[in-house]
Amino acid sequence: MKLAWRFLTQPDSCWVQLLTAKYLKLESYWTEKKYHNVSPIWRSLCAVRSSMKEAVCWAVGTGHEIKIWSDPWVPYLPDFRVEGLPGAQRKIYRVADLICQHSRMWKVDLVHECFTPHEARAILSIRLPMDAVADRLLWLKTPTGQFSSKSAYTMLTQNAPSSSSSPKINPAFHWKALWQLQGISPRVQIFLWRVITNSIPLKSRLAQFVSSIDNCCPLCHVSPETTDHLFLKCEVVQLVWFGSPIGLYVDMNNNDFTLEYIFKGWLSQPSSFEAAKMGCAIIWSIWKSRNRVVFDSWKFDPKEVITNALHVYNEHLVAACISPTLPQTNTQVGLVEASAHWSRPPEGYIKINVDGATGKNSIVVGLVARNEFGVVLACRSIFDGNWSGKDAPLEAS
Ligand SMILES: [Zn+2]
């Protein structure tokens, strides 16, 4: 919306003139029109048009800048726009045509001639400034008439449909324990706070505001990208959790098994603080890789995500204090009644865990190989979006 505001208020800017010449020509930004093969900037400008319509209106000065039939300029009418009487559009074009610039009065007869009685009354109710000042576009969501991102965000969130995917923030969440965690990067701590409070620009959230945004998860392309899906329940992300030193098995049949639930459990007792820190590093690493998938066409690699999470975790690790506890955290999680507990293989052996899961017409198979220290040696996922079989674990085997 900020970009749209600039587009409307900075007509002399080079980029505005370029877009205007390419897409609008003599049309108005406000005219609904289907465009094909347009630039991402123009697509985003069009996507917010309906939201802009309720927040923008001209303050009439000379009227030279305002197009009568497309621009918003009559505060007392729906969408601040006029429809006029048949044939009127051929007579007048700019609001300046309706104003006697010498006397600074409305041309009352012409107004009655061109508009319905209701519209005419609304127009004549607009008080014209005594001096011929320039027209000014107003942002109606702030007292000053100037755009602010905060007011735009407030407007959008008030208009947005309620989201069933928004986590219900439990005030009993152990925020204090999170902030008091030692040996963890503050940026990772803050990131968990952003995730739990639903402050991450996930696609499902953005799609509430901009209808043109596809809300599909960029990793599996099956489910909407919500907090719990992206960071926990996505088929490929499950592999990350299972292959990590935490060895977390994501129970898809338990609706209470959410990210907030898991971290609340970890943060409730000092014995599982290391699992909480590793968990923070994992969601941070998932987010970084997800962004590379979205913006750099990167391929999501669970093994790479785990490796990066371990780097983040080790950044602030005091080896002597922590190394003995982490491999056992899957048994210390406490709250998670995991249906599978991983145990290390005997010395000199490699343990390979395999699991499969199905979506509507898809199957994903994961494989994790770890040595006797619990270190991940290999990790592989296979995703098939055209699957029609029945038993995923069997096929995985
Ligand atoms: Zn997904």
Residues whose N, C-alpha, C, O or C-beta is under 5 A from the ligand:
A	BS01	ZN	C217 L219 C220 H221 C234 E235
